[in-house]
Amino acid sequence: MPKALQALEQAFLDYLLTGDPDILAPHVAVKGKSSVDTKLQIYNNAYKMRFREAIDTNHELLGLYLGDELFEAMVDGYVVKHPSRYTSLRDYTSHLPDFLRNNAPFSAHPILAEFANFERLLLDVFDALDAVSISIEDIRMLPAENWPEMRLRLHPSVQLFAAEWNSVESWQCLRAGVSPGAANSQPESYWLLWRGLDRLSEFRSMTADEYALIQAIVHGDDFANMCELLTQWHTEEAPVAFINYLNNWISNGMVIAIV
């Protein structure tokens, strides 16, 4: 790329990020009835509007939760602090939970970062790679002597979410067209998200033992170690508890391999 063109593109980007017309004005042709400032403002508004649309598309219910005024303030602050470095607008909002967690006035309300993080995980579930799930019969065919060292591989869409606020419940209310009420802190709750056999995104609440068990699967633990882990909740019935969970995961298409 010629250096002059590269410098012009950089000047254009600097103007879009800073809004300072002096950066780009010397490069704008003075023709027609529109002033240089008007022409530049058209590009500046369009640039920000595209990012606003991306945020609104990826976090529609967060926008409803915030309301118009706070949503616009969030968009303005996020666009300034996080200029796009992605080729896809889908990834542009990846830093939004951290932005809400670390910037006033949003940081005073921790539920907002949780809410945004939950919506990000739903996007990840939707966009995850396809994979063929195993069946119950695949498990039944596994020789008994192989069970202690059995490891599972989960579907790429499987996600875990831990919440300290009523963020998921608030999201569900808004999805149903109901007012979510006030934000409330709560004992940590656990949620499982995945894309089902019908290719629709799903989620459900889960108990602490199932949450710990799936974390162990992700870390590569085998059946013997996972049963030992479950004894914290199920004592001598740990293998039975594991089998019950395994049947549920397989029937919902969450397991793609025995390794």
Backbone as CSV, one residue per row, in Angstrom:
resi,resn,N_x,N_y,N_z,CA_x,CA_y,CA_z,C_x,C_y,C_z
1,MET,0.841,-1.193,0.000,0.000,0.000,0.000,0.877,1.244,0.000
2,PRO,0.623,2.234,-0.901,1.407,3.469,-0.922,1.338,4.172,0.426
3,LYS,2.467,4.786,0.821,2.520,5.432,2.134,1.509,6.564,2.260
4,ALA,1.281,7.289,1.155,0.335,8.403,1.207,-1.079,7.908,1.499
5,LEU,-1.471,6.791,0.860,-2.794,6.227,1.094,-2.905,5.688,2.509
6,GLN,-1.850,5.036,2.984,-1.845,4.501,4.338,-1.984,5.630,5.359
7,ALA,-1.292,6.752,5.109,-1.383,7.894,6.018,-2.781,8.494,6.009
8,LEU,-3.411,8.538,4.810,-4.768,9.069,4.704,-5.754,8.183,5.451
9,GLU,-5.623,6.862,5.320,-6.509,5.943,6.037,-6.342,6.086,7.540
10,GLN,-5.093,6.265,7.995,-4.847,6.429,9.422,-5.453,7.740,9.928
11,ALA,-5.340,8.785,9.119,-5.930,10.072,9.495,-7.445,9.960,9.598
12,PHE,-8.039,9.204,8.657,-9.485,9.010,8.678,-9.908,8.259,9.939
13,LEU,-9.156,7.226,10.290,-9.476,6.462,11.502,-9.289,7.322,12.746
14,ASP,-8.221,8.113,12.778,-7.984,8.987,13.934,-9.128,9.977,14.105
15,TYR,-9.634,10.486,12.987,-10.770,11.412,13.079,-11.996,10.705,13.638
16,LEU,-12.279,9.507,13.147,-13.448,8.774,13.617,-13.364,8.489,15.107
17,LEU,-12.160,8.221,15.597,-11.984,7.869,17.009,-11.990,9.089,17.918
18,THR,-11.503,10.220,17.413,-11.383,11.410,18.262,-12.444,12.461,17.986
19,GLY,-12.985,12.471,16.763,-13.955,13.498,16.400,-13.344,14.851,16.123
20,ASP,-12.014,14.929,16.066,-11.316,16.194,15.808,-11.251,16.443,14.300
21,PRO,-12.006,17.416,13.772,-12.040,17.631,12.313,-10.718,18.124,11.742
22,ASP,-9.886,18.733,12.576,-8.615,19.250,12.071,-7.706,18.139,11.553
23,ILE,-7.907,16.914,12.023,-7.068,15.795,11.597,-7.283,15.480,10.126
24,LEU,-8.539,15.542,9.697,-8.885,15.082,8.349,-9.279,16.199,7.403
25,ALA,-9.613,17.362,7.922,-10.120,18.455,7.082,-9.245,18.772,5.875
26,PRO,-7.906,18.769,6.007,-7.075,19.094,4.841,-7.237,18.118,3.682
27,HIS,-7.789,16.937,3.951,-7.907,15.913,2.907,-9.295,15.892,2.256
28,VAL,-10.208,16.756,2.722,-11.578,16.742,2.224,-11.753,17.793,1.141
29,ALA,-12.286,17.370,0.005,-12.491,18.292,-1.111,-13.625,19.262,-0.785
30,VAL,-13.427,20.531,-1.088,-14.449,21.554,-0.863,-15.269,21.684,-2.142
31,LYS,-16.326,20.886,-2.237,-17.194,20.896,-3.413,-18.636,20.777,-2.957
32,GLY,-19.529,21.279,-3.773,-20.940,21.174,-3.457,-21.363,22.149,-2.377
33,LYS,-22.598,21.970,-1.883,-23.171,22.893,-0.912,-22.806,22.534,0.527
34,SER,-22.401,21.297,0.760,-22.098,20.862,2.129,-20.723,21.343,2.553
35,SER,-20.624,21.815,3.792,-19.333,22.237,4.329,-18.468,21.031,4.655
36,VAL,-17.180,21.300,4.855,-16.265,20.219,5.236,-16.716,19.581,6.543
37,ASP,-17.098,20.413,7.514,-17.532,19.867,8.806,-18.760,18.967,8.652
38,THR,-19.692,19.366,7.788,-20.896,18.565,7.565,-20.553,17.221,6.948
39,LYS,-19.677,17.245,5.961,-19.274,16.004,5.307,-18.592,15.053,6.290
40,LEU,-17.711,15.634,7.110,-17.011,14.797,8.084,-17.982,14.232,9.122
41,GLN,-18.952,15.047,9.534,-19.890,14.602,10.555,-20.745,13.443,10.069
42,ILE,-21.036,13.420,8.778,-21.800,12.311,8.206,-21.062,10.990,8.432
43,TYR,-19.747,10.982,8.150,-18.955,9.768,8.353,-18.839,9.430,9.835
44,ASN,-18.663,10.460,10.658,-18.511,10.225,12.090,-19.779,9.616,12.676
45,ASN,-20.927,10.153,12.287,-22.197,9.627,12.798,-22.440,8.198,12.317
46,ALA,-22.115,7.935,11.035,-22.331,6.594,10.489,-21.449,5.570,11.180
47,TYR,-20.203,5.977,11.479,-19.256,5.082,12.152,-19.800,4.661,13.520
48,LYS,-20.223,5.644,14.304,-20.732,5.338,15.635,-22.061,4.583,15.565
49,MET,-22.867,4.899,14.551,-24.158,4.234,14.430,-23.997,2.744,14.179
50,ARG,-23.002,2.365,13.394,-22.761,0.950,13.128,-22.412,0.216,14.414
51,PHE,-21.595,0.834,15.267,-21.240,0.198,16.528,-22.433,0.163,17.475
52,ARG,-23.236,1.216,17.452,-24.440,1.214,18.279,-25.355,0.062,17.867
53,GLU,-25.501,-0.140,16.566,-26.340,-1.229,16.070,-25.790,-2.588,16.505
54,ALA,-24.455,-2.720,16.477,-23.843,-3.986,16.899,-24.114,-4.260,18.368
55,ILE,-23.982,-3.239,19.202,-24.236,-3.403,20.637,-25.705,-3.714,20.882
56,ASP,-26.574,-3.001,20.185,-28.014,-3.211,20.355,-28.432,-4.603,19.888
57,THR,-27.812,-5.078,18.798,-28.143,-6.406,18.269,-27.667,-7.510,19.206
58,ASN,-26.435,-7.387,19.696,-25.861,-8.426,20.544,-26.381,-8.377,21.981
59,HIS,-26.881,-7.228,22.395,-27.309,-7.058,23.788,-28.638,-6.313,23.847
60,GLU,-29.603,-6.836,23.114,-30.911,-6.175,23.014,-31.594,-6.055,24.368
61,LEU,-31.569,-7.120,25.162,-32.270,-7.083,26.447,-31.516,-6.247,27.469
62,LEU,-30.202,-6.177,27.355,-29.439,-5.267,28.215,-29.877,-3.830,27.954
63,GLY,-30.101,-3.494,26.678,-30.582,-2.158,26.350,-31.932,-1.870,26.991
64,LEU,-32.821,-2.863,26.988,-34.111,-2.689,27.650,-33.941,-2.521,29.150
65,TYR,-33.018,-3.277,29.723,-32.782,-3.204,31.166,-32.246,-1.833,31.570
66,LEU,-31.355,-1.279,30.753,-30.744,0.016,31.067,-31.701,1.178,30.838
67,GLY,-32.520,1.088,29.802,-33.310,2.239,29.392,-32.531,3.088,28.403
68,ASP,-33.234,3.947,27.683,-32.616,4.680,26.574,-31.444,5.547,27.006
69,GLU,-31.595,6.298,28.083,-30.555,7.255,28.480,-29.265,6.555,28.880
70,LEU,-29.369,5.559,29.748,-28.167,4.846,30.173,-27.571,4.016,29.033
71,PHE,-28.428,3.493,28.167,-27.911,2.734,27.032,-27.081,3.626,26.120
72,GLU,-27.554,4.826,25.840,-26.792,5.743,24.993,-25.480,6.131,25.668
73,ALA,-25.510,6.336,26.973,-24.273,6.664,27.697,-23.286,5.508,27.632
74,MET,-23.803,4.289,27.750,-22.934,3.111,27.640,-22.310,3.018,26.257
75,VAL,-23.115,3.210,25.220,-22.610,3.138,23.846,-21.538,4.181,23.626
76,ASP,-21.799,5.426,24.011,-20.828,6.501,23.808,-19.512,6.195,24.518
77,GLY,-19.599,5.720,25.770,-18.384,5.423,26.520,-17.634,4.233,25.957
78,TYR,-18.370,3.220,25.528,-17.726,1.999,25.016,-17.038,2.266,23.684
79,VAL,-17.658,3.031,22.810,-17.059,3.320,21.499,-15.741,4.063,21.670
80,VAL,-15.678,4.965,22.650,-14.441,5.722,22.887,-13.357,4.828,23.474
81,LYS,-13.716,4.002,24.459,-12.719,3.184,25.148,-12.320,1.940,24.367
82,HIS,-13.174,1.498,23.462,-12.895,0.249,22.736,-13.107,0.427,21.229
83,PRO,-12.189,1.136,20.578,-12.277,1.211,19.107,-12.167,-0.192,18.519
84,SER,-12.882,-0.410,17.437,-12.955,-1.756,16.873,-11.612,-2.223,16.334
85,ARG,-11.235,-3.431,16.705,-10.033,-4.081,16.163,-10.398,-5.433,15.558
86,TYR,-11.663,-5.590,15.222,-12.161,-6.868,14.731,-12.703,-6.713,13.310
87,THR,-12.641,-7.808,12.572,-13.218,-7.810,11.232,-14.709,-8.103,11.274
88,SER,-15.201,-8.585,12.397,-16.622,-8.913,12.549,-17.219,-8.092,13.684
89,LEU,-18.372,-7.461,13.434,-19.043,-6.700,14.477,-19.574,-7.605,15.579
90,ARG,-19.695,-8.897,15.300,-20.141,-9.832,16.332,-19.168,-9.842,17.505
91,ASP,-17.871,-9.678,17.219,-16.854,-9.708,18.267,-16.622,-8.347,18.913
92,TYR,-17.196,-7.308,18.333,-16.909,-5.966,18.825,-17.327,-5.784,20.281
93,THR,-18.393,-6.439,20.705,-18.897,-6.240,22.064,-18.291,-7.207,23.081
94,SER,-17.217,-7.874,22.720,-16.639,-8.878,23.625,-16.140,-8.269,24.934
95,HIS,-15.784,-6.985,24.928,-15.267,-6.335,26.142,-16.359,-5.616,26.935
96,LEU,-17.607,-5.741,26.496,-18.667,-4.986,27.154,-18.854,-5.351,28.629
97,PRO,-18.834,-6.640,29.018,-18.949,-6.931,30.455,-17.860,-6.262,31.286
98,ASP,-16.613,-6.276,30.802,-15.531,-5.614,31.540,-15.744,-4.109,31.596
99,PHE,-16.243,-3.525,30.517,-16.515,-2.088,30.508,-17.540,-1.740,31.575
100,LEU,-18.598,-2.511,31.660,-19.640,-2.243,32.650,-19.125,-2.476,34.068
101,ARG,-18.224,-3.423,34.216,-17.683,-3.752,35.532,-16.739,-2.671,36.049
102,ASN,-16.073,-1.960,35.151,-14.970,-1.083,35.550,-15.199,0.402,35.301
103,ASN,-16.358,0.789,34.778,-16.588,2.197,34.454,-17.891,2.691,35.061
104,ALA,-17.798,3.859,35.724,-18.973,4.498,36.310,-19.847,5.071,35.187
105,PRO,-21.146,5.157,35.406,-21.888,4.791,36.621,-22.260,3.305,36.681
106,PHE,-21.887,2.560,35.648,-22.328,1.168,35.536,-21.679,0.265,36.585
107,SER,-20.442,0.598,36.964,-19.717,-0.243,37.919,-20.374,-0.255,39.294
108,ALA,-21.223,0.719,39.577,-21.928,0.744,40.858,-23.065,-0.276,40.900
109,HIS,-23.313,-0.927,39.781,-24.413,-1.898,39.679,-23.864,-3.191,39.067
110,PRO,-23.294,-4.077,39.893,-22.629,-5.286,39.376,-23.525,-6.189,38.532
111,ILE,-24.818,-6.092,38.692,-25.715,-6.936,37.902,-25.566,-6.654,36.410
112,LEU,-25.164,-5.440,36.038,-25.070,-5.084,34.625,-23.987,-5.893,33.918
113,ALA,-22.812,-6.020,34.551,-21.738,-6.820,33.954,-22.146,-8.281,33.859
114,GLU,-22.823,-8.787,34.901,-23.323,-10.166,34.862,-24.328,-10.363,33.725
115,PHE,-25.239,-9.429,33.607,-26.263,-9.488,32.572,-25.612,-9.538,31.192
116,ALA,-24.643,-8.649,30.964,-23.953,-8.611,29.668,-23.153,-9.881,29.430
117,ASN,-22.537,-10.410,30.478,-21.752,-11.639,30.335,-22.648,-12.809,29.966
118,PHE,-23.823,-12.873,30.562,-24.772,-13.947,30.220,-25.172,-13.857,28.752
119,GLU,-25.438,-12.654,28.276,-25.793,-12.497,26.866,-24.624,-12.856,25.949
120,ARG,-23.407,-12.562,26.378,-22.231,-12.952,25.584,-22.166,-14.470,25.462
121,LEU,-22.422,-15.178,26.561,-22.383,-16.641,26.526,-23.466,-17.200,25.611
122,LEU,-24.626,-16.587,25.599,-25.672,-17.021,24.684,-25.221,-16.855,23.230
123,LEU,-24.490,-15.783,22.947,-23.934,-15.594,21.600,-22.932,-16.698,21.280
124,ASP,-22.086,-17.031,22.269,-21.093,-18.090,22.056,-21.771,-19.434,21.795
125,VAL,-22.853,-19.694,22.517,-23.600,-20.932,22.303,-24.142,-20.978,20.879
126,PHE,-24.724,-19.891,20.449,-25.329,-19.829,19.117,-24.291,-20.000,18.017
127,ASP,-23.100,-19.423,18.210,-22.072,-19.405,17.165,-21.091,-20.576,17.239
128,ALA,-21.225,-21.428,18.236,-20.264,-22.517,18.409,-20.263,-23.466,17.212
129,LEU,-19.138,-24.116,17.011,-19.012,-25.076,15.916,-19.983,-26.239,16.100
130,ASP,-20.387,-26.822,14.992,-21.214,-28.020,15.046,-20.359,-29.237,15.405
131,ALA,-20.980,-30.228,16.022,-20.295,-31.480,16.343,-21.356,-32.558,16.534
132,VAL,-21.005,-33.783,16.198,-21.933,-34.905,16.323,-21.893,-35.438,17.754
133,SER,-23.047,-35.517,18.380,-23.128,-35.994,19.766,-23.184,-37.518,19.814
134,ILE,-22.713,-38.076,20.928,-22.782,-39.522,21.102,-24.165,-39.895,21.634
135,SER,-24.438,-41.180,21.662,-25.720,-41.688,22.148,-25.518,-42.495,23.430
136,ILE,-26.604,-42.804,24.081,-26.555,-43.655,25.270,-25.928,-45.008,24.922
137,GLU,-26.207,-45.503,23.730,-25.667,-46.795,23.308,-24.144,-46.771,23.263
138,ASP,-23.545,-45.646,22.921,-22.083,-45.534,22.901,-21.506,-45.753,24.294
139,ILE,-22.201,-45.270,25.301,-21.757,-45.467,26.683,-21.929,-46.923,27.098
140,ARG,-23.039,-47.526,26.713,-23.301,-48.919,27.091,-22.281,-49.873,26.476
141,MET,-21.748,-49.514,25.340,-20.773,-50.367,24.668,-19.373,-50.259,25.277
142,LEU,-19.162,-49.318,26.178,-17.839,-49.139,26.776,-17.568,-50.260,27.780
143,PRO,-16.477,-51.018,27.633,-16.160,-52.116,28.573,-16.038,-51.605,30.000
144,ALA,-16.482,-52.410,30.933,-16.485,-52.005,32.345,-15.096,-51.630,32.835
145,GLU,-14.063,-52.330,32.346,-12.704,-52.046,32.813,-12.184,-50.687,32.331
146,ASN,-12.882,-50.096,31.348,-12.447,-48.788,30.834,-13.095,-47.602,31.557
147,TRP,-14.080,-47.903,32.372,-14.805,-46.813,33.022,-13.939,-45.942,33.940
148,PRO,-13.079,-46.500,34.786,-12.323,-45.631,35.703,-11.520,-44.544,34.991
149,GLU,-11.012,-44.838,33.788,-10.192,-43.860,33.069,-10.976,-43.109,31.984
150,MET,-12.279,-43.294,31.964,-13.112,-42.646,30.950,-13.104,-41.131,31.127
151,ARG,-12.866,-40.433,30.033,-12.980,-38.974,29.989,-13.994,-38.595,28.908
152,LEU,-14.635,-37.465,29.114,-15.671,-37.021,28.196,-15.249,-35.735,27.492
153,ARG,-15.717,-35.581,26.276,-15.511,-34.334,25.554,-16.880,-33.717,25.309
154,LEU,-17.031,-32.473,25.726,-18.315,-31.800,25.631,-18.481,-31.097,24.287
155,HIS,-19.721,-30.886,23.924,-20.033,-30.152,22.697,-19.431,-28.747,22.787
156,PRO,-18.929,-28.199,21.675,-18.307,-26.863,21.713,-19.230,-25.761,22.213
157,SER,-20.534,-25.983,22.173,-21.468,-24.935,22.603,-21.662,-24.883,24.113
158,VAL,-21.229,-25.900,24.846,-21.498,-25.962,26.286,-20.767,-24.839,27.021
159,GLN,-21.505,-24.097,27.824,-20.951,-22.991,28.601,-21.465,-23.069,30.036
160,LEU,-20.644,-22.585,30.963,-21.032,-22.495,32.366,-21.119,-21.036,32.782
161,PHE,-22.066,-20.745,33.665,-22.237,-19.371,34.141,-22.579,-19.405,35.617
162,ALA,-21.837,-18.625,36.411,-22.116,-18.489,37.839,-22.557,-17.051,38.100
163,ALA,-23.655,-16.887,38.828,-24.231,-15.558,39.047,-24.343,-15.256,40.537
164,GLU,-23.999,-14.023,40.896,-24.148,-13.556,42.263,-25.310,-12.573,42.397
165,TRP,-25.948,-12.284,41.263,-27.103,-11.391,41.239,-28.231,-12.075,40.465
166,ASN,-29.388,-11.496,40.490,-30.529,-12.067,39.772,-30.520,-11.641,38.298
167,SER,-29.350,-11.770,37.680,-29.177,-11.326,36.294,-29.940,-12.215,35.313
168,VAL,-29.852,-13.527,35.495,-30.535,-14.434,34.564,-32.044,-14.320,34.731
169,GLU,-32.493,-14.240,35.964,-33.928,-14.092,36.201,-34.450,-12.783,35.585
170,SER,-33.644,-11.722,35.681,-34.039,-10.448,35.081,-34.081,-10.566,33.561
171,TRP,-33.104,-11.270,32.999,-33.086,-11.492,31.542,-34.335,-12.256,31.118
172,GLN,-34.705,-13.273,31.883,-35.884,-14.069,31.551,-37.152,-13.224,31.606
173,CYS,-37.249,-12.346,32.594,-38.420,-11.476,32.695,-38.538,-10.583,31.467
174,LEU,-37.444,-9.953,31.095,-37.472,-9.068,29.934,-37.803,-9.839,28.663
175,ARG,-37.275,-11.047,28.553,-37.567,-11.877,27.380,-39.068,-12.183,27.304
176,ALA,-39.697,-12.295,28.447,-41.126,-12.610,28.502,-41.991,-11.352,28.479
177,GLY,-41.355,-10.174,28.392,-42.107,-8.927,28.366,-42.596,-8.478,29.715
178,VAL,-41.916,-8.932,30.781,-42.312,-8.606,32.150,-41.231,-7.754,32.794
179,SER,-41.630,-6.803,33.626,-40.656,-5.979,34.334,-39.815,-6.852,35.261
180,PRO,-38.484,-6.704,35.244,-37.632,-7.579,36.066,-37.577,-7.203,37.533
181,GLY,-38.035,-6.033,37.893,-37.937,-5.631,39.284,-36.528,-5.191,39.647
182,ALA,-36.289,-5.042,40.946,-35.005,-4.511,41.421,-33.904,-5.564,41.330
183,ALA,-32.670,-5.067,41.206,-31.502,-5.952,41.243,-31.269,-6.417,42.670
184,ASN,-31.003,-7.714,42.818,-30.775,-8.286,44.145,-29.583,-9.216,44.117
185,SER,-28.702,-9.055,45.107,-27.631,-10.033,45.272,-28.230,-11.299,45.860
186,GLN,-27.549,-12.417,45.641,-28.097,-13.709,46.054,-26.954,-14.688,46.267
187,PRO,-27.219,-15.810,46.943,-26.206,-16.867,46.982,-25.868,-17.288,45.558
188,GLU,-24.629,-17.632,45.329,-24.187,-17.939,43.968,-25.073,-19.016,43.340
189,SER,-25.553,-18.719,42.140,-26.359,-19.684,41.394,-25.594,-20.105,40.152
190,TYR,-25.924,-21.288,39.644,-25.165,-21.882,38.534,-26.096,-22.189,37.369
191,TRP,-25.559,-21.967,36.171,-26.361,-22.130,34.952,-25.560,-22.861,33.897
192,LEU,-26.262,-23.709,33.164,-25.680,-24.480,32.071,-26.315,-24.018,30.768
193,LEU,-25.470,-23.677,29.796,-25.945,-23.219,28.495,-25.398,-24.144,27.418
194,TRP,-26.202,-24.439,26.404,-25.743,-25.297,25.319,-26.674,-25.152,24.127
195,ARG,-26.266,-25.696,22.984,-27.125,-25.752,21.805,-27.633,-27.167,21.665
196,GLY,-28.940,-27.325,21.696,-29.534,-28.646,21.743,-29.508,-29.379,20.416
197,LEU,-30.032,-30.570,20.424,-30.055,-31.406,19.224,-30.881,-30.784,18.104
198,ASP,-31.818,-29.902,18.473,-32.615,-29.200,17.464,-31.952,-27.904,17.021
199,ARG,-30.682,-27.704,17.470,-29.859,-26.539,17.101,-30.379,-25.232,17.688
200,LEU,-31.203,-25.311,18.703,-31.668,-24.121,19.403,-30.855,-23.929,20.682
201,SER,-30.560,-22.674,21.015,-29.814,-22.380,22.239,-30.716,-22.615,23.451
202,GLU,-30.156,-23.275,24.460,-30.917,-23.587,25.663,-30.078,-23.258,26.891
203,PHE,-30.752,-23.083,28.020,-30.042,-22.944,29.293,-30.973,-23.384,30.417
204,ARG,-30.355,-23.787,31.518,-31.116,-24.190,32.703,-30.243,-23.981,33.932
205,SER,-30.901,-23.895,35.085,-30.149,-23.797,36.329,-29.547,-25.163,36.659
206,MET,-28.534,-25.157,37.479,-27.877,-26.404,37.850,-27.404,-26.315,39.297
207,THR,-27.188,-27.478,39.905,-26.726,-27.527,41.288,-25.215,-27.374,41.340
208,ALA,-24.707,-27.108,42.535,-23.276,-26.890,42.709,-22.460,-28.118,42.326
209,ASP,-22.993,-29.319,42.596,-22.234,-30.522,42.282,-22.140,-30.744,40.773
210,GLU,-23.223,-30.464,40.044,-23.165,-30.608,38.592,-22.222,-29.563,37.983
211,TYR,-22.260,-28.368,38.520,-21.357,-27.305,38.060,-19.901,-27.736,38.234
212,ALA,-19.579,-28.256,39.427,-18.212,-28.710,39.696,-17.838,-29.882,38.799
213,LEU,-18.808,-30.740,38.521,-18.558,-31.920,37.692,-18.215,-31.521,36.252
214,ILE,-18.957,-30.581,35.703,-18.675,-30.150,34.335,-17.346,-29.407,34.268
215,GLN,-17.034,-28.640,35.304,-15.707,-28.021,35.345,-14.614,-29.092,35.309
216,ALA,-14.833,-30.192,36.040,-13.854,-31.278,36.057,-13.716,-31.916,34.679
217,ILE,-14.831,-32.060,33.959,-14.770,-32.609,32.602,-13.950,-31.701,31.707
218,VAL,-14.186,-30.410,31.806,-13.442,-29.438,30.996,-11.949,-29.523,31.294
219,HIS,-11.613,-29.772,32.552,-10.201,-29.859,32.946,-9.571,-31.212,32.613
220,GLY,-10.383,-32.140,32.106,-9.837,-33.422,31.681,-9.817,-34.508,32.729
221,ASP,-10.571,-34.359,33.804,-10.610,-35.397,34.838,-11.295,-36.658,34.315
222,ASP,-10.900,-37.818,34.866,-11.509,-39.074,34.461,-12.660,-39.447,35.399
223,PHE,-13.326,-40.544,35.070,-14.503,-40.982,35.814,-14.184,-41.208,37.285
224,ALA,-13.048,-41.845,37.584,-12.692,-42.134,38.975,-12.551,-40.849,39.782
225,ASN,-11.858,-39.863,39.217,-11.659,-38.604,39.936,-12.964,-37.832,40.088
226,MET,-13.822,-37.927,39.069,-15.096,-37.201,39.160,-16.009,-37.820,40.202
227,CYS,-15.976,-39.138,40.319,-16.757,-39.784,41.372,-16.250,-39.379,42.749
228,GLU,-14.946,-39.288,42.891,-14.381,-38.834,44.164,-14.828,-37.407,44.462
229,LEU,-14.846,-36.580,43.432,-15.314,-35.203,43.602,-16.758,-35.174,44.084
230,LEU,-17.584,-36.037,43.543,-19.011,-36.039,43.877,-19.297,-36.521,45.292
231,THR,-18.335,-37.197,45.920,-18.561,-37.663,47.294,-18.755,-36.499,48.262
232,GLN,-18.357,-35.294,47.857,-18.602,-34.118,48.707,-20.101,-33.876,48.880
233,TRP,-20.899,-34.365,47.931,-22.339,-34.147,47.977,-23.138,-35.449,48.087
234,HIS,-22.579,-36.569,47.586,-23.383,-37.783,47.433,-22.820,-39.004,48.175
235,THR,-21.771,-38.875,48.929,-21.150,-39.972,49.698,-21.019,-41.228,48.851
236,GLU,-21.624,-42.361,49.296,-21.428,-43.634,48.596,-22.168,-43.700,47.254
237,GLU,-23.093,-42.804,46.972,-23.886,-42.865,45.753,-23.308,-42.005,44.630
238,ALA,-22.051,-41.626,44.729,-21.436,-40.754,43.726,-21.507,-41.334,42.319
239,PRO,-21.179,-42.640,42.107,-21.268,-43.175,40.735,-22.677,-43.104,40.157
240,VAL,-23.681,-43.337,41.006,-25.067,-43.256,40.539,-25.409,-41.831,40.134
241,ALA,-24.964,-40.864,40.941,-25.214,-39.462,40.607,-24.548,-39.098,39.289
242,PHE,-23.324,-39.580,39.086,-22.624,-39.291,37.833,-23.391,-39.867,36.640
243,ILE,-23.844,-41.088,36.748,-24.569,-41.732,35.649,-25.859,-40.970,35.336
244,ASN,-26.545,-40.498,36.364,-27.778,-39.732,36.137,-27.482,-38.441,35.371
245,TYR,-26.427,-37.768,35.793,-26.045,-36.547,35.079,-25.620,-36.878,33.648
246,LEU,-24.850,-37.931,33.487,-24.351,-38.313,32.166,-25.511,-38.616,31.212
247,ASN,-26.500,-39.334,31.702,-27.659,-39.640,30.858,-28.359,-38.357,30.396
248,ASN,-28.464,-37.407,31.310,-29.108,-36.143,30.958,-28.291,-35.379,29.916
249,TRP,-26.964,-35.319,30.113,-26.110,-34.595,29.151,-26.194,-35.226,27.765
250,ILE,-26.133,-36.548,27.728,-26.168,-37.236,26.428,-27.512,-37.042,25.742
251,SER,-28.591,-37.151,26.505,-29.925,-36.995,25.900,-30.149,-35.598,25.372
252,ASN,-29.385,-34.633,25.875,-29.499,-33.257,25.401,-28.404,-32.875,24.400
253,GLY,-27.618,-33.876,23.970,-26.622,-33.630,22.940,-25.385,-32.898,23.389
254,MET,-25.042,-32.957,24.679,-23.919,-32.182,25.211,-22.572,-32.915,25.155
255,VAL,-22.585,-34.215,24.901,-21.344,-34.982,24.912,-21.062,-35.462,23.479
256,ILE,-19.827,-35.248,23.011,-19.510,-35.616,21.621,-18.483,-36.737,21.533
257,ALA,-17.835,-37.090,22.640,-16.835,-38.160,22.553,-16.493,-38.719,23.921
258,ILE,-16.090,-40.014,23.918,-15.483,-40.670,25.070,-14.006,-40.823,24.745
259,VAL,-13.140,-40.310,25.571,-11.701,-40.338,25.267,-10.913,-40.967,26.415
